[in-house]
């Protein structure tokens, strides 16, 4: 593939990740607003009990279970399953196009499905965390006899903070998933070269600006630190990173960039325009 082909492929992957993120964000908002609507009757019910019964462990635990069930019934589990289901197949196709792959093995398909399950599990764990934080805020408010409106306001704050956190988790995990697909095909030879590809615009963070358009061996990539998340080969520049590592063919002219500070000319032009 030519340098422009690699650039176009990386842009396609970034655009796909962005589309998936926007779709998930809209669906997440729908689910969490449904959770909010279901919280008021729970708070009212909790306030009708006596102070002695409210603080008993079994009553508090029952409330925690009800809150977890509320999140479940609001559609969070379905959201997690769908977010990492068939819709990610398009991203897999985009990543493989960047490698010019035409045939896939059953073993590869099974590994991809396993990756989907692992990421969905992480998202489900976030739902459990939200339920715990809602429970803590509810019990705290009921115990000190806060008005219903004040307790609901605190719960809405929890949901708003969780929404931003869950969106970041999803956007980051989808980008990591794409890099994991690349890793499954590329192997782990420390001398294999990879080009760091993706947007080179005003949004590009310092780490990505430093490396985008350059070519490194796998060993050099593994020694990098993005200052946010371990394993740069899978995490790129960190949270919400839009870039990807694409293996450079042994027949490509881009192999000449290994060990230099030179960039792919097409990327250099993008950076100059952004500057």
C-alpha positions in Angstrom: 0.0 0.0 0.0 1.2 3.5 -0.8 1.7 6.1 2.0 -1.6 7.8 0.9 -3.4 4.5 1.1 -2.2 4.0 4.6 -3.3 7.5 5.5 -6.7 7.0 4.0 -7.1 3.7 5.8 -6.2 5.3 9.1 -8.7 8.1 8.5 -11.4 5.5 7.8 -10.6 3.7 11.1 -10.7 7.0 13.0 -14.0 8.0 11.4 -15.5 4.7 12.2 -14.5 5.0 15.9 -16.0 8.5 16.0 -19.3 7.2 14.5 -19.4 4.3 17.0 -18.7 6.7 19.8 -21.5 9.1 18.8 -24.0 6.3 18.4 -23.1 4.9 21.8 -23.3 8.3 23.5 -26.9 8.8 22.2 -27.9 5.4 23.4 -26.2 5.9 26.8 -28.0 9.2 27.3 -31.3 7.4 26.7 -30.6 4.7 29.2 -29.4 7.0 31.9 -32.3 9.4 31.5 -34.5 6.4 32.0 -32.6 5.6 35.2 -33.2 9.1 36.5 -36.9 8.8 36.0 -37.0 5.6 37.9 -35.1 7.0 40.9 -37.7 9.3 42.4 -40.1 6.5 43.5 -37.2 4.6 45.1 -36.1 7.7 47.1 -39.7 8.4 48.2 -40.1 4.8 49.3 -36.8 4.9 51.3 -37.9 8.1 53.1 -41.2 6.5 54.2 -39.4 4.0 56.4 -38.4 4.6 60.0 -34.9 5.9 60.8 -34.2 2.6 62.6 -35.2 0.5 59.6 -33.4 2.6 57.1 -30.0 2.1 58.7 -30.3 -1.6 59.2 -27.8 -3.5 56.9 -30.4 -5.7 55.4 -32.6 -2.8 54.4 -29.7 -0.9 52.9 -28.6 -4.0 51.0 -32.1 -4.4 49.6 -32.0 -0.8 48.4 -28.7 -1.5 46.7 -30.1 -4.5 44.9 -33.1 -2.5 43.8 -30.9 0.2 42.4 -28.8 -2.4 40.5 -32.0 -3.9 39.1 -33.2 -0.4 38.1 -30.1 0.1 36.0 -30.6 -3.3 34.5 -34.3 -2.7 33.7 -33.4 0.7 32.1 -31.5 -1.2 29.4 -27.9 -0.9 30.5 -27.0 -4.5 30.0 -28.5 -4.5 26.5 -26.6 -1.3 25.8 -23.3 -3.0 26.8 -24.0 -6.1 24.7 -25.0 -4.2 21.6 -22.1 -1.7 21.9 -19.6 -4.4 21.4 -21.6 -6.7 19.2 -22.0 -6.8 15.4 -21.6 -3.1 15.0 -17.8 -3.5 15.7 -17.5 -5.8 12.6 -17.3 -2.7 10.4 -14.4 -1.5 12.4 -12.7 -4.9 12.0 -13.2 -4.6 8.3 -11.6 -1.1 8.3 -8.6 -2.3 10.2 -8.0 -5.3 7.9 -8.4 -3.1 4.8 -5.5 -1.1 6.1 -3.5 -4.3 6.1 -4.9 -5.4 2.7 -6.1 -8.6 4.4 -8.4 -10.8 2.3 -8.8 -14.0 4.2 -9.4 -14.7 7.9 -9.1 -17.9 9.9 -11.6 -19.3 12.4 -9.0 -18.8 15.1 -8.9 -15.1 14.3 -12.7 -14.8 14.4 -12.8 -16.5 17.7 -10.2 -14.2 19.2 -12.1 -11.1 17.9 -15.3 -12.4 19.6 -13.4 -13.0 22.8 -12.1 -9.4 22.7 -15.7 -8.1 22.3 -16.8 -10.1 25.4 -14.0 -8.8 27.5 -14.7 -5.1 26.6 -18.4 -5.6 27.2 -17.6 -7.0 30.6 -15.7 -3.9 31.4 -18.7 -1.8 30.4 -21.0 -3.9 32.6 -18.6 -3.4 35.5 -19.1 0.4 35.1 -22.8 -0.2 35.5 -22.2 -1.9 38.7 -20.1 1.0 39.9 -22.9 3.4 39.0 -25.3 1.4 41.1 -23.0 1.4 44.0 -22.5 5.2 43.9 -26.2 5.8 43.6 -26.8 3.6 46.6 -24.2 5.4 48.7 -25.7 8.8 47.8 -29.2 7.6 48.5 -28.5 6.0 51.9 -26.4 9.1 52.9 -29.3 11.4 52.0 -32.0 9.3 53.6 -29.9 8.9 56.8 -29.5 12.6 57.3 -33.2 13.2 56.3 -32.5 15.4 53.2 -35.5 16.5 51.1 -36.4 14.3 48.2 -35.4 17.0 45.7 -31.9 17.3 47.3 -31.3 13.6 47.2 -32.4 13.4 43.6 -30.1 16.3 42.7 -27.2 14.4 44.2 -28.2 11.3 42.3 -28.4 13.2 39.1 -24.9 14.5 39.7 -23.7 10.9 40.1 -25.3 10.0 36.8 -23.9 13.0 34.9 -20.4 12.2 36.1 -20.8 8.6 35.3 -22.1 9.4 31.8 -18.9 11.3 30.9 -16.7 8.5 32.4 -18.6 5.7 30.6 -18.4 7.6 27.3 -14.6 8.0 27.7 -14.3 4.3 28.6 -16.2 3.3 25.5 -14.4 5.6 23.1 -11.1 4.5 24.4 -11.9 0.8 24.4 -13.2 0.8 20.9 -9.9 2.4 19.7 -8.0 -0.2 21.7 -10.1 -2.9 20.2 -9.1 -1.7 16.7 -5.4 -1.8 17.7 -5.9 -5.3 19.2 -7.3 -6.5 15.8 -4.2 -5.1 14.2 -2.0 -6.8 16.8 -3.7 -10.2 16.2 -2.6 -10.1 12.5 0.8 -8.4 13.0 2.3 -10.8 15.5 4.9 -9.6 18.0 8.3 -9.6 16.2 10.2 -6.8 17.9 11.7 -5.7 14.6 8.4 -5.4 12.7 7.9 -1.7 11.7 4.7 0.2 12.2 3.5 3.6 11.0 1.6 5.7 13.5 -1.3 7.0 11.4 -4.4 9.0 11.9 -5.6 12.7 12.1 -3.0 15.4 12.2 -5.0 18.4 13.0 -5.6 21.0 15.8 -7.0 18.4 18.1 -3.9 16.2 18.0 -2.4 15.9 21.5 1.3 16.4 22.0 2.2 12.7 22.2 0.4 12.0 18.9 1.7 15.1 17.3 5.3 14.0 18.1 4.8 10.5 16.6 2.1 10.7 13.9 3.4 9.9 10.4 6.6 8.3 11.7 7.6 4.7 11.6 8.9 2.7 14.5 9.8 -0.9 15.3 7.6 -2.8 17.7 10.4 -2.8 20.3 10.6 1.0 20.0 6.8 1.3 20.4 6.8 -0.9 23.5 9.4 1.4 25.1 7.1 4.5 24.7 5.1 6.2 27.4 2.0 8.2 26.6 1.7 9.5 30.1 -1.8 8.1 30.5 -2.3 4.3 29.9 0.3 1.5 29.7 1.0 -0.4 26.5 1.3 2.3 23.8 0.9 -0.3 21.0 -2.7 -0.9 22.2 -3.5 2.5 23.8 -1.8 4.9 21.4 -1.8 8.4 22.8 -4.1 7.5 25.7 -7.7 8.2 26.4 -9.9 9.0 23.3 -6.9 8.6 21.0 -7.9 8.5 17.3 -4.6 7.1 16.0 -3.6 3.6 15.1 -0.4 1.5 14.4 -0.4 0.0 10.9 2.2 -2.6 10.0 4.6 -1.5 7.2 5.1 -4.1 4.5 8.6 -5.4 3.9 8.3 -4.1 0.4 7.3 -0.5 1.4 9.5 2.5 1.0 8.4 3.6 4.5 10.8 1.1 6.0 13.5 3.7 5.3 11.9 6.0 8.0 12.7 3.5 10.8 15.3 5.0 13.1 14.9 8.5 11.7 12.8 11.6 12.8 11.4 11.9 9.3 7.6 11.7 8.7 5.5 10.4 5.9 5.3 13.5 3.6 1.5 13.4 3.4 1.2 13.6 7.2 3.9 16.3 7.4 1.7 18.4 5.1 -1.3 17.9 7.3 0.7 19.0 10.4 2.0 22.1 8.6 -1.6 23.1 7.7 -2.8 22.5 11.2 0.0 24.7 12.6 
